[in-house]
Amino acid sequence: MRNPQLTKEIIIKHSADLFNARGYKATSLSDITTATGFTKGAIYKHFKNKEDLEQQALRSLSKQMFDIINADIKATEGFQSKIEVVFNFFENYLENPPYAGGCPLMNSACESDDLDAGLRQQSFGMLVTFKTTIQRIFDRALKKGELKAKTDTDELTHVIIATLEGAIMMSKLERNNEALKKCVSYLRKVIDGIMK
């Protein structure tokens, strides 16, 4: 392949799918060469090492996730419609996943540790983006007077993310969507309770 940028994009896409489905450490460079059809030399021409590829792959998954969520948020009006975008994305996650293997935030956070500072940093960055996305929805709603004035939006942001991520883990283990549906239903009741 003569187009270096296209080659790099293909490597990232296939690697991201493998990392997210099989695990970052469990996926070997041989798995990546098989999936992409490129040699190890071609891969190392575009990435310093496997850790560099892992980080760029996670960055790609994060961008894909938040591009979907943010485009849908932008297309809606009002607090309830915007927070519903987040709930719907997760509620339908197992039935209509944007990529194989589950939530890349959950997967990378569980796999990263203090020994892999780069992957941990990318996971943390994804979490910060998720928190910022939800916090922005709350901030706009407070400014527009759509929520009760004393709503602790920071606390709610943490509860929403922890609940959704935990629900994905439970639903994946139980191999059904029940935990996601029940947790999203609960979060909707919480949201109803803070609206004016």
Buried (B, 14 or more C-beta within 10 A) or exposed (E): EEEEEEBBEBBBBBBBBBBBBBBBEEBEBEBBBEBBEBEEEBBBEBBEEBBEBBBBBBBBBBEBBBEEBBEBBEEEEEBBEBBBBBBBBBBBBBEEEBBEBBBBBBBBBEBBEEEBEBBBEBBBBBBEBBBEBBBBBBEBBBEEEBBEEEBEBEEBBEBBBEBBBBBBBBBBEEEEBEBBBEBBEEBBEEBEEBEE
